[in-house]
Structure formats: structure tokens, C-alpha cells
Amino acid sequence: MRDRGEAIRWLSDRGYVAFARDWSIGESVGIAKRLVDMGDGIQAYQPTLIWIYPSEDGGCAVVPPLIPSQDVPFASLGEAVAYALGFLPSQETA
């Protein structure tokens, strides 16, 4: 994967919720299995929301769910996406 847009398209084509967000951790990608309407205008990412962001060394890092202080570095965006998907149910188990 060459860039954030390509990663988002790749994930979306495989049924994941994926989107861009520019904020304090940089030009990141959010990934979840699904977006659920909870009522009263509230939506929730399920089962969890995972972030991938650019690291200072030119690679990427993944913010694993429930351990936000333990970001995991990767040399490429593709490696980061593969790792992040390990926290989400596969298409077969969703």
C-alpha cells in the first residue's frame, strides 16, 4: 500500500469501516469491523476502533485496542494494516 487513500479503499473493499482523520497523532486511518447505530444520533464502532498513524521514521504505528500507550511500529503501511486486522473478526466470524 502506497498511501492512506489506498489503504482505506483496500479495507473498504473487504467490508471494513475505514476512514481518514487528521488530528494530534497525524494523518491517521481508523479501522473497525462495523459502525452501529445506537439510537438518538449515537454511532459506535464495533467491536473496537484501531488507529494507524505515520511515525517519525517514515513508517507507521498501530494503536492497539485497550493498550493505547503500547503503540506498535511497522516499516510499512501494509504491515501495519495486516497487524491491525488481527484485532478484528474475520469476514467469516463477523
C-alpha positions as CSV (number, residue, x, y, z in Angstrom):
1,M,0.0,0.0,0.0
2,R,1.4,3.3,-1.1
3,D,-0.7,5.7,0.9
4,R,-3.6,6.3,3.3
5,G,-6.2,6.5,0.5
6,E,-5.1,3.2,-1.0
7,A,-5.3,1.6,2.5
8,I,-8.8,2.9,3.1
9,R,-10.0,1.7,-0.3
10,W,-8.4,-1.8,0.3
11,L,-10.1,-2.1,3.7
12,S,-13.4,-0.8,2.5
13,D,-13.4,-3.2,-0.4
14,R,-13.1,-6.0,2.1
15,G,-16.0,-4.9,4.2
16,Y,-14.3,-3.0,7.0
17,V,-15.2,0.6,8.1
18,A,-12.1,2.6,7.3
19,F,-11.7,6.4,7.2
20,A,-9.1,9.2,7.3
21,R,-8.7,11.5,10.3
22,D,-6.1,14.3,10.6
23,W,-5.5,15.1,14.3
24,S,-2.9,15.1,17.1
25,I,-1.4,11.7,16.0
26,G,-1.1,12.8,12.4
27,E,-2.8,11.8,9.2
28,S,-4.3,8.6,10.5
29,V,-6.5,5.7,9.4
30,G,-9.3,4.5,11.6
31,I,-10.4,0.8,11.2
32,A,-13.4,-1.0,12.6
33,K,-15.5,-4.0,11.6
34,R,-18.8,-2.1,11.5
35,L,-20.5,1.1,12.5
36,V,-23.6,0.5,14.6
37,D,-26.5,3.0,15.1
38,M,-27.1,3.1,18.9
39,G,-30.1,5.4,18.6
40,D,-30.5,9.1,19.4
41,G,-27.9,10.0,16.8
42,I,-25.2,8.0,18.5
43,Q,-23.0,5.6,16.5
44,A,-20.4,3.2,17.7
45,Y,-17.5,1.4,16.0
46,Q,-17.6,-2.3,16.8
47,P,-16.1,-4.4,18.1
48,T,-13.3,-1.8,18.5
49,L,-11.6,1.1,16.7
50,I,-8.0,0.8,15.7
51,W,-5.8,3.6,14.6
52,I,-2.8,3.6,12.2
53,Y,-0.7,6.7,12.0
54,P,2.6,7.8,10.4
55,S,5.7,7.5,12.6
56,E,8.6,9.9,12.6
57,D,10.9,7.4,10.9
58,G,8.8,7.2,7.8
59,G,6.9,4.0,8.8
60,C,3.6,3.6,10.6
61,A,2.4,2.7,14.0
62,V,-0.7,0.9,15.3
63,V,-2.6,1.9,18.4
64,P,-3.8,-1.5,19.7
65,P,-7.2,-1.5,21.4
66,L,-7.3,-1.2,25.2
67,I,-3.5,-0.5,25.4
68,P,-3.1,3.0,24.0
69,S,0.3,3.5,25.4
70,Q,1.8,0.5,23.6
71,D,1.8,1.7,20.0
72,V,3.4,-0.9,17.7
73,P,5.8,0.3,15.0
74,F,6.0,-1.0,11.4
75,A,8.2,-0.3,8.4
76,S,5.2,-0.1,6.0
77,L,1.6,0.8,5.9
78,G,0.7,-2.7,4.6
79,E,2.4,-4.4,7.6
80,A,0.5,-2.0,9.9
81,V,-2.8,-2.8,8.3
82,A,-2.2,-6.6,8.5
83,Y,-1.4,-6.3,12.2
84,A,-4.4,-4.1,12.9
85,L,-6.8,-6.6,11.2
86,G,-5.7,-9.2,13.7
87,F,-7.7,-7.4,16.3
88,L,-10.9,-7.5,14.3
89,P,-13.1,-10.5,13.5
90,S,-12.6,-12.0,10.0
91,Q,-15.4,-11.9,7.4
92,E,-16.2,-15.5,8.3
93,T,-16.7,-14.9,12.0
94,A,-18.3,-11.5,11.9
